[in-house]
Amino acid sequence: LLAGLQPFESSGLSEENQLTLDILKESLTLTKSGGRWYCYDEPLTPTTGLQSQIPILLAEYTFRNTRDITDYLSLLSDIPRYFSEISAYEKEKAAAGRFMPSFAAQRLIQQCNDFTADIDSHYLIATFNQKTDAMNGLSKNERAAYQKQNHDILEQQVFPAFEQLSQTIAGLQDSGYNDAGLCHFPEGNAYYEYLVRCSTGSDDSVAMLEKRAANQRKEDLLLVSELLEDHPDLAEELERLDLSAQSPEEMLDTLRQAITADFPVLPDCNVTIKYIDAAMEDYLSPAFYLTSPLDHLTENTIYINQKNGYEGIRLFTTLAHEGFPGHLYQNVFFHSQNTQPIRSLLGYPGYTEGWATFVELHSYLYSGLSEDAARLCAANQAAILSLYATADMGIHCEGWTLDDTATFFSTYGFTDEEVLRDIFELIVSEPANYLKYYIGYLEFHDLQEEMKKQNPDTYTDTAFYEKVLKIGPAPFGVLRDYVLGNR
């Protein structure tokens, strides 16, 4: 594929095709370089792994006609084959000395056990029944037949597949020798550099990213200190802010209206708030947006994990991250421009999560806080995110132990041993995961500053937002070239 792109002359292409060519070349080059890391990749990470993502995607599968139902049941029936291949790969990883940490294996086993605990009240039964009950054109007998087929496939094929996967992991959990960072594997540092590039879309080395994170954290904490010193009443203002009367739906409506003053107009779209099933609460993010289908951008879903107990300003800014002007807004805006379909296949989590984090910090301005209080909250939250990102690089690149990690966090006032162990184990299990949020945010932050310096008399935030949104998900080197006019 990469060789097939070489004959194309960028100068002879439209601007859209020039952009697509640049992104494709970068994507394929990175993919090619990743070929050497077989057995390093882990598809079963605790939060973002297949075992936790597949059930949610199945629950959200849309039924518009009977073909959708039969396709869904075919996919369901294919899970045993898919999981058997994953099990075979995990055995290869174990044989190569690359198996997951023991605590990650134990968590995965518990996930599988929770998923298969009770078929009669299972959410994949409930969601299937709800969707088929709501379909017009199905006779009572057809509906009953489909629902029985779904129940039987889950009971006889899917549950056993999860149980078999659990047994495979249980049999391998003592085969790993590394319960710490990637740098303890042969070539682990080189693999981590590659993983960071994939996760962030940044061209910088890990060493440079560590410096950038430390410098920005110092700047943010200094701002927090200055704001509190100059305005001691800000702490009281934060305590007085009460958003408890607003439902998540009302918060999204507030955000949708508030952003119209700063952000480009978004086509009409709907959003539904759903709550994660209790069986999955321990293993999924506090909230997440499910990308809408390319041919149905008007319908969008945001899931909330009630176990995290988010409320008030924390829930408000989380909904900004997932909804307006975060993931939902960015996804609908970009794809509503009739972009080339291939762009939807090229994932750039540094761009998407960086954008959502960038605007989440901006959303404090829409919460009812004064400008100084909003700046205080944003700087404080950015500093906390930098701690996680720095710990990620410290653990996987510098070889930090649990004690090293705890010492680092304690410098900033975090001392709860159980919480710090959870943080350490999550970072070990999902390397570079935190970086896509924080480094992505830093890239947008720095790019905005560069555009301001380049256009001091004409710069507006709205113009900046529109430019990066129209270019869409891309590596930051490419994004910078097109935003600053170098291409």
C-alpha positions in Angstrom: 0.0 0.0 0.0 2.8 2.4 0.9 4.6 1.7 -2.3 1.4 2.3 -4.2 1.2 5.8 -2.9 4.7 6.8 -4.1 3.8 7.7 -7.7 1.3 10.3 -6.6 2.6 13.9 -6.9 1.2 16.0 -4.1 1.3 19.2 -6.2 -1.1 17.7 -8.7 -3.8 16.9 -6.1 -6.6 18.8 -4.6 -6.0 20.2 -1.1 -8.3 17.5 0.4 -6.4 14.7 -1.5 -3.0 16.2 -0.5 -4.1 16.0 3.1 -5.3 12.5 2.7 -2.1 11.5 1.0 0.1 13.0 3.8 -2.0 11.2 6.5 -2.0 7.9 4.7 1.8 7.9 4.2 2.3 8.7 7.8 -0.2 6.1 9.0 1.2 3.3 6.7 4.8 4.1 7.6 4.0 3.9 11.3 2.0 0.6 10.8 4.9 -0.9 8.8 7.4 0.0 11.6 5.1 -1.7 14.1 5.5 -5.1 12.4 8.5 -5.9 14.6 6.5 -5.7 17.8 4.4 -8.9 17.5 3.8 -10.4 20.9 4.2 -7.0 22.6 0.7 -5.8 21.7 -2.1 -6.6 24.3 -5.7 -6.9 23.1 -7.1 -7.7 26.6 -6.2 -4.6 28.6 -8.5 -4.0 31.6 -10.4 -0.9 30.5 -10.0 -0.7 26.7 -9.6 -4.4 25.9 -11.8 -6.5 23.6 -13.4 -8.3 26.5 -14.9 -5.1 27.8 -15.5 -3.3 24.5 -17.3 -6.0 22.6 -20.3 -6.4 24.9 -20.9 -2.6 24.7 -20.7 -2.6 20.9 -23.1 -5.6 20.8 -25.6 -3.8 23.2 -25.5 -0.8 20.9 -25.9 -2.7 17.6 -28.8 -1.0 15.7 -31.7 -3.0 14.3 -33.5 -1.4 11.4 -34.5 -4.6 9.6 -34.4 -8.3 9.8 -31.0 -8.4 8.0 -29.5 -6.4 10.9 -30.9 -9.0 13.4 -29.4 -12.0 11.4 -26.1 -10.2 11.0 -26.0 -9.5 14.7 -26.7 -13.2 15.5 -24.0 -14.2 13.1 -21.5 -12.0 14.8 -22.5 -13.3 18.2 -22.0 -16.9 16.9 -18.5 -16.0 15.7 -17.3 -14.9 19.2 -16.0 -18.5 20.1 -13.8 -18.5 17.0 -12.5 -15.0 17.7 -11.8 -15.7 21.3 -10.0 -19.0 20.5 -7.7 -17.0 18.2 -7.1 -14.5 21.0 -6.3 -17.3 23.4 -3.8 -18.8 20.9 -2.1 -15.4 20.7 -2.0 -15.1 24.5 -0.2 -18.5 24.6 2.3 -17.2 22.0 2.9 -14.1 24.2 3.4 -16.3 27.2 5.9 -18.6 25.4 7.8 -15.5 24.2 7.9 -14.1 27.8 5.6 -11.2 27.0 2.5 -12.2 29.0 0.4 -9.6 30.9 1.1 -8.8 34.5 -0.4 -11.2 37.1 -2.7 -8.5 38.5 -4.1 -7.7 35.0 -4.7 -11.4 34.4 -6.6 -11.7 37.7 -8.7 -8.6 36.8 -9.5 -10.1 33.3 -10.6 -13.4 34.9 -12.9 -11.5 37.2 -14.3 -9.6 34.2 -15.1 -12.7 32.4 -16.7 -14.3 35.5 -18.9 -11.2 36.0 -20.0 -11.2 32.4 -21.2 -14.8 32.6 -22.7 -14.6 36.1 -26.4 -14.5 35.3 -27.9 -15.1 31.8 -31.5 -14.5 32.8 -30.9 -10.9 33.8 -28.1 -10.3 31.3 -28.0 -6.9 29.5 -27.4 -8.6 26.1 -30.7 -10.4 26.6 -32.5 -7.2 27.8 -31.1 -5.0 25.0 -31.9 -7.5 22.3 -35.4 -8.0 23.5 -36.0 -4.3 23.7 -34.8 -3.7 20.2 -36.8 -6.5 18.7 -39.9 -5.6 20.6 -39.6 -2.1 19.2 -39.3 -3.2 15.6 -42.3 -2.9 13.3 -43.1 -5.6 10.8 -42.1 -8.6 13.1 -44.8 -11.0 13.9 -45.2 -12.2 17.5 -43.8 -15.7 16.5 -40.8 -14.1 14.6 -40.0 -11.9 17.5 -40.1 -14.9 19.9 -38.0 -17.0 17.6 -35.2 -14.3 17.3 -35.2 -13.8 21.1 -34.9 -17.5 21.8 -32.1 -17.7 19.2 -30.2 -14.9 20.9 -30.7 -16.5 24.3 -29.4 -19.9 23.1 -26.4 -18.4 21.3 -25.4 -16.5 24.5 -25.9 -19.5 26.7 -24.4 -22.2 24.4 -21.6 -20.2 22.6 -20.8 -16.8 24.0 -20.8 -17.6 27.7 -18.6 -20.7 27.1 -16.3 -18.5 25.0 -15.8 -16.1 27.9 -15.4 -19.0 30.3 -12.8 -20.6 28.0 -10.9 -17.3 27.7 -10.9 -17.0 31.5 -9.6 -20.5 31.9 -6.8 -19.8 29.3 -5.7 -16.7 31.1 -5.9 -18.5 34.5 -3.6 -21.2 33.1 -1.1 -18.6 31.9 -1.2 -16.0 34.7 2.0 -17.4 36.4 4.0 -17.4 33.2 4.8 -13.7 33.1 7.9 -12.4 34.8 7.3 -8.7 34.5 4.7 -6.9 36.7 6.1 -3.5 36.0 6.9 -1.2 33.0 7.6 -2.1 29.4 11.3 -1.1 29.8 11.9 -4.4 31.7 11.2 -6.3 28.5 13.9 -6.7 25.8 13.6 -3.7 23.5 10.8 -2.5 25.8 11.9 1.1 25.6 11.9 1.1 21.8 8.4 -0.5 21.7 7.2 2.2 24.2 8.5 4.9 21.9 6.5 3.4 19.0 3.4 3.0 21.2 3.7 6.6 22.4 3.9 7.7 18.7 0.7 5.7 17.9 -1.1 6.9 21.0 -0.3 10.6 20.8 0.4 11.4 17.1 3.3 13.6 18.4 6.7 13.6 16.7 8.6 14.2 20.0 10.6 11.6 21.7 9.6 10.4 25.2 12.4 12.4 26.7 11.1 15.5 25.1 7.5 14.8 26.1 8.7 14.3 29.8 10.3 17.8 29.6 7.2 19.3 28.1 4.9 17.8 30.7 7.1 19.0 33.6 7.4 22.5 32.2 3.7 22.9 31.6 2.9 21.4 35.1 5.2 24.0 36.7 3.4 26.7 34.7 -0.1 25.5 35.6 0.7 25.1 39.3 2.3 28.6 39.4 -1.0 30.0 37.9 -3.0 28.1 40.6 -0.8 29.6 43.3 -1.0 33.1 41.9 -4.8 33.0 41.4 -5.4 31.8 45.0 -3.0 34.4 46.4 -4.6 37.3 44.4 -8.2 36.1 44.9 -8.5 34.1 48.1 -12.3 34.1 47.6 -12.1 31.8 44.6 -12.0 28.7 46.9 -15.4 29.8 48.4 -16.8 30.4 44.9 -16.0 26.8 44.0 -17.7 25.5 47.1 -20.8 27.6 46.4 -21.2 26.3 42.8 -24.1 23.8 42.9 -25.0 22.0 39.7 -26.8 19.1 41.5 -30.2 20.2 40.3 -29.2 19.6 36.6 -29.6 16.2 35.0 -27.0 15.0 32.5 -29.4 15.8 29.7 -29.8 19.3 31.1 -26.1 19.8 31.4 -25.7 18.7 27.7 -28.3 21.2 26.7 -26.5 24.0 28.6 -23.3 23.1 26.9 -24.9 22.8 23.5 -26.2 26.4 23.8 -23.2 27.9 25.5 -20.6 26.8 22.9 -22.4 28.6 20.1 -20.6 31.8 20.9 -17.2 30.3 20.5 -17.4 27.2 18.2 -18.6 26.7 14.6 -22.2 25.8 14.0 -22.9 22.1 14.3 -25.6 20.3 12.2 -28.7 19.2 14.2 -28.1 15.9 16.0 -29.6 13.9 18.9 -27.8 12.5 21.9 -29.1 9.8 24.3 -27.6 9.3 27.8 -27.3 5.6 28.9 -25.9 4.0 31.9 -23.4 1.1 32.0 -24.8 -2.2 33.2 -23.8 -3.0 36.8 -21.9 -6.1 35.6 -19.5 -3.9 33.7 -19.2 -0.9 36.0 -15.9 -2.0 37.6 -14.2 -2.3 34.2 -15.2 0.6 32.0 -14.4 4.3 31.9 -16.3 6.9 34.0 -18.0 7.9 30.7 -17.6 7.4 27.0 -19.0 8.5 23.7 -19.9 5.9 21.1 -18.9 7.0 17.6 -22.1 7.4 15.5 -22.4 5.4 12.2 -21.1 7.3 9.2 -24.6 7.1 7.5 -26.5 8.1 10.7 -24.7 11.0 12.3 -27.8 12.4 13.8 -28.1 9.7 16.5 -25.4 9.7 19.2 -25.0 7.9 22.6 -23.0 8.8 25.7 -22.6 6.2 28.4 -22.2 7.2 32.1 -20.6 4.8 34.7 -22.6 5.5 37.8 -20.1 3.7 40.0 -17.6 6.6 39.6 -20.1 8.8 41.4 -19.5 11.8 39.1 -21.7 14.8 39.9 -21.7 18.6 39.9 -18.8 20.3 38.1 -17.0 16.9 37.6 -20.0 15.5 35.7 -20.5 18.8 33.8 -16.9 18.8 32.4 -17.0 15.1 31.7 -20.1 15.6 29.6 -18.2 18.5 27.8 -15.4 16.0 27.1 -17.8 13.3 25.7 -20.4 15.6 24.2 -20.3 19.3 23.4 -17.8 20.5 22.4 -15.9 17.2 22.8 -16.1 13.9 21.1 -19.7 14.1 19.9 -19.2 17.6 18.5 -15.9 16.8 16.9 -17.1 13.6 15.3 -20.3 15.0 13.9 -18.7 18.2 12.6 -15.9 16.4 10.8 -18.0 13.8 9.1 -20.8 16.2 8.2 -18.4 17.8 5.7 -18.6 14.7 3.3 -15.0 13.8 4.1 -13.5 10.8 2.3 -14.6 7.6 3.9 -11.1 6.3 4.3 -10.4 9.0 6.9 -12.8 7.1 9.2 -10.5 4.1 9.2 -7.5 6.0 10.4 -7.5 6.4 14.1 -5.6 9.2 15.8 -6.4 9.0 19.6 -4.0 11.8 20.3 -6.1 14.2 18.2 -9.5 12.9 19.4 -8.7 12.6 23.1 -6.5 15.6 23.0 -9.3 17.7 21.5 -11.8 16.4 24.0 -9.4 17.2 26.9 -8.5 20.6 25.5 -12.2 21.7 25.3 -13.1 19.9 28.6 -10.7 22.3 30.3 -12.3 25.2 28.4 -15.8 24.1 29.5 -15.3 25.4 33.1 -16.1 28.8 31.5 -19.6 27.5 30.8 -20.4 26.1 34.2 -21.3 29.4 35.9 -17.9 30.1 37.4 -16.2 33.4 37.1 -13.3 33.6 34.6 -10.7 33.4 37.3 -12.3 30.5 39.0 -12.6 28.7 35.6 -8.9 29.3 34.9 -8.1 28.0 38.4 -10.0 24.8 37.8 -8.6 24.2 34.3 -5.0 24.8 35.4 -5.4 22.5 38.4 -7.0 19.7 36.3 -4.3 20.1 33.6 -1.6 19.7 36.3 -3.3 16.5 37.7 -3.4 15.0 34.1 0.3 15.8 33.7 1.0 13.7 36.8 -0.6 10.7 35.3 1.2 11.2 32.0 4.6 11.7 33.7 4.0 8.5 35.8 3.2 6.6 32.6 6.5 7.6 31.1 8.3 7.1 34.3 7.0 3.6 34.8 7.4 2.4 31.2 10.5 4.3 30.2 12.4 5.0 33.4 11.5 1.8 35.2 9.7 3.3 38.2 8.5 0.9 40.8 5.3 1.2 42.9 7.4 2.9 45.5 8.9 5.3 43.0 5.4 6.1 41.7 4.1 6.7 45.2 7.0 9.0 46.0 6.4 11.1 42.9 2.6 11.5 43.6 3.2 12.2 47.3 5.3 15.3 46.3 2.0 16.7 45.1 -0.1 15.6 48.1 -1.4 12.2 46.9 -0.7 9.7 49.6 -3.6 7.1 49.6 -1.7 3.8 49.2 -4.6 1.9 47.7 -5.3 4.6 45.2 -1.7 4.8 44.2 -1.5 1.0 43.8 -4.5 1.1 41.5 -2.9 3.9 39.5 0.3 2.0 39.2 -1.4 -1.2 38.1 -3.6 0.6 35.6 -0.7 2.4 34.0 1.4 -0.9 33.8 -1.6 -2.7 32.2 -2.4 0.1 29.7 0.8 1.7 28.6 0.6 5.1 26.9 -3.1 5.3 27.6 -2.9 8.5 29.7 -0.6 10.2 27.1 -3.2 10.4 24.4 -5.2 12.7 26.7 -2.5 14.9 28.1 0.0 15.0 25.3 -2.8 15.4 22.8 -4.1 18.4 24.9 -0.5 19.9 25.0 -0.2 19.6 21.3 -3.5 21.6 20.8 -2.5 24.1 23.5 0.9 24.7 21.9 -0.6 24.8 18.3 -3.1 27.4 19.5 -0.3 29.6 20.9 1.7 29.2 17.6 -1.3 30.4 15.6 -1.8 33.4 17.9 1.9 34.4 17.4 1.6 33.9 13.7 -1.5 36.0 13.3 -1.5 38.5 16.3 -3.9 40.9 14.6 -6.4 38.5 13.1 -6.4 35.5 15.4 -9.7 34.3 16.9 -10.4 31.2 18.9 -13.3 30.4 16.6 -11.1 30.4 13.5 -8.6 28.2 15.3 -11.3 25.7 16.3 -12.8 25.6 12.8 -9.5 25.0 11.1 -8.4 22.1 13.3 -11.9 20.6 13.2 -12.1 20.7 9.4 -8.7 19.1 9.0 -9.8 16.4 11.4 -8.0 13.5 13.1 -4.4 13.5 11.9 -0.8 13.2 13.3 0.2 16.6 14.9 3.0 17.1 12.5 0.6 17.1 9.6 -2.0 19.1 11.5 0.5 21.8 12.3 1.6 22.1 8.7 -1.9 22.6 7.5 -3.1 24.9 10.3 0.0 27.2 10.1 -0.1 27.2 6.3 3.2 25.4 5.7 1.3 23.2 3.2 
